[in-house]
Amino acid sequence: MARTAQRLAIIGAITASIIGYLYHAPNSDGIAQMSRVRGLTATMKIVHVIGTVAELFGISDRVAVVRKFSSLSRHAKDKKDDAGLAIEDTFIENIPVRIARPLNNNGNLPAIVFFHGGAFYMGSVDTHNSITSYLAREANAVVISVDYRLAPEYPFPAGVDDCYTVTKYVLDHGDSQKLRIDQNRVAIAGDSAGGNFAAVIAMRFASQSHHKHSPRIQILIYPSLQFFDLMLPSYIQEHYQFFQYTADHTLSAYVNEKIDPSVYSNNHLSVEQKKHYRKYVDWSLIPSKYRTVYKNPITDDQEGDPQLIEKAKKVLDPEVSPLLVDDQKLAKLMPTYILSVGHDRLRDCAFIYEGRLKRVHVPVVHDHYEHTFHGSIGFLHGPFALDIAHEMISGVVKYIKENL
């Protein structure tokens, strides 16, 4: 009897520990609807553990596990997502896309070419369907969501090239029967890694004068804009994350080189590189309230690791880090909308990009939501639906209606 009670106590303690681990959401101060956020946290921790264990035992790798989990979104899609829309899965220039078109008006509508996020190696038109369908319905626009090739199977520049190819086709052939859109009213948009692609493609069009049509606006939702300085205050500060991803793993997949975790101490840079690129990542443009501990760059006088510098040299390419361009090039950009959130290592880059655009008189609107986290705009429906997601995407729609 005593032994049975002892076993039950041990099982109970283990169970309580597991539940406590799964539902623990550290650094979540200020985030609303925490009961739903904790459920989301638990779900993603389970996926992370499964991926880690599968990789440890050689069964699979983390990327495959995360993608498999993401693919379930196709079967879990909320019926509200596509209300009032015609949805077509098709191809543009042999690249898979999903086109969402409002049913109430089928001709000469503005268009949004959307690039999903997912750290360059995950995500799909399915994982971001709630966002793209909402934009199509509420902004009364045709949304072309690009299912671009993913790293590590297809490293840089495959994904961004796919997105550029689709964007160019939409601008050149928007008046075709397939698209039926107004070529003079095309936006490019993306979140996270997709925001990176949007910023890169915006710069491609801005720097080329031979295009008959170019994007009218760019919409960047907590975009990944640079991999030069990974010691910004927003990288050092602890944030809530519902999915555990690391810059070294992301970059290893994207640039097809083994990047180690010392990248977080800017060990991938020489002193000479730091001197050259620092002017593009200007800490003075970060709000002072975020610079209370570290007010200025803290490793610019420290030489990095020669081997890592060589492996990571691609991350300084403006096609990987679109913030790393001079003001003359930035000044050619189209009007820009930026959305950023407080619980996000990418937060400070948004403020720097905003500040640099304003310096060169590019019209920019920046909506910052302090008390939410990276990825939260996608939780519009279902068991993890968040009020802040609706507030944020309504702000995006408002900007589109006023500027596109």
Residue, then its C-alpha position, 0 to 999 in steps of 0.5 A: m500500500a505504501r509503495t503504491a502511494q509512493r508510486l502515485a506521488i512520483i507519477g503525480a509530481i512528474t505529471a505536475s512538472i510536465i504540465g507546469y513546464l508546458y504552460h509556463a510562459p516566461n517574460s509575458d508581462g503585459i500580454a492579454q488573454m494569457s489563458r489562450v497564450r499559455g495553451l499556444t505555448a504548450t502546443m508549440k513546446i510539444v512540437h519543439v520537444i518532438g522535433t528535438v527528440a526526433e533529431l537526437f535519435g536520427i528519426s527526423d530533423r526539427v525542420a521536418v517536424v515543424r513543417k509536418f505540424s504546420s501542414l495540419s493547418r490546412h485541415a484545421k482551417d476556420k470556416k470564417d477564413d474564406a467567407g465572401l471570397a473565391i479561392e484558387d490554388t494555381f501557378i504563376e511562372n511555375i511557382p505555386v500561389r493562392i489567389a483570394r478574390p472578393l466575390n462582390n467585385n471581380g474586375n480592376l481591383p487593387a492587388i497585394v502580393f503576400f510573402h508568408g513568414g517562417a524563418f525562411y525554412m517553414g510556413s506556407v500559404d496554408t499557415h497564413n491563409s487567415i491573414t491573406s483571406y482577411l486582407a482580401r475581404e476587408a481591403n477589397a483586394v485580390v491577394i496573391s500569396v506565394d508558396y515560395r521554395l524553402a530553405p534548407e533544400y533551397p537556400f538563398p536566393a531561391g525563396v526571394d527570387d520566387c517572390y520577385t518572379v511572381t511580383k513581376y508577373v503580377l505587375d506585367h500581366g495584371d490585366s490578364q484574364k487570370l488576374r484582372i487587377d489594376q497594375n497601378r495599385v499593387a502592394i507587396a507585403g509580408d511578415s517576418a521572413g516574408g517582410n524581409f522578402a518584401a523589403v528586398i523586392a521593394m529595393r529591387f524595383a526601386s533601383q531599376s528604372h526599366h519597369k513599366h509598373s512597380p509596387r505602389i506600397q510595401i507592407l512590412i509586418y515585424p520584418s527581419l531586416q538585418f543580420f549585421d547586429l545581433m546585439l541590439p537591445s531587442y536581441i539582448q532583452e528577454h521576450y515571450q516567444f511562442f515558438q523557439y527558433t534561433a538565429d544561428h539555426t535560421l541562418s544556417a538553413y538560409v545561407n547554406e553555411k554552418i553558423d554557430p551560436s556565437v553569432y549572438s555576440n556578433n562574432h561573425l563580424s570583423v572590426e572593419q566590417k563593424k565600422h563600415y556597416r554601423k551607419y546603417v544600423d544606427w542605435s540612436l534611432i531606437p527609442s531611448k526607453y529600450r536603451t536603458v541598459y545598453k545605450n550604444p553598440i557594445t562589441d564594435d571594437q572586438e574582432g570576430d572569429p575568422q572562420l565564422i566571418e567567412k561562413a557568414k559573409k552572405v548575411l551582409d548582402p543587402e538581399v539578405s539584410p535589406l537595412l544595409v543600403d545607403d540613404q541614396k538607395l533608400a530614398k527611392l523606395m515607395p511609401t512604407y507601412i511597418l508593424s512591430v511588436g514589443h515581444d520581439r527580437l526584431r523590434d529595434c530594426a523596425f524603429i531603425y528602418e522607420g527612422r532612416l526612411k523618414r530621414v530621406h523623406v520616404p512616407v512611412v507609417h509605423d504602428h507599434y504594439e508593445h504588449t504582444f509577440h512576434g507571430s501574433i497577427g495570425f491568430l484571428h480565429g480558432p482556439f487561440a484567437l487573440d483580440i490584438a490580432h484583429e486590432m493589428i490587422s485592422g490597422v493594416v487594412k486601414y493603411i491599405k484602403e488609404n494608400l492603395 
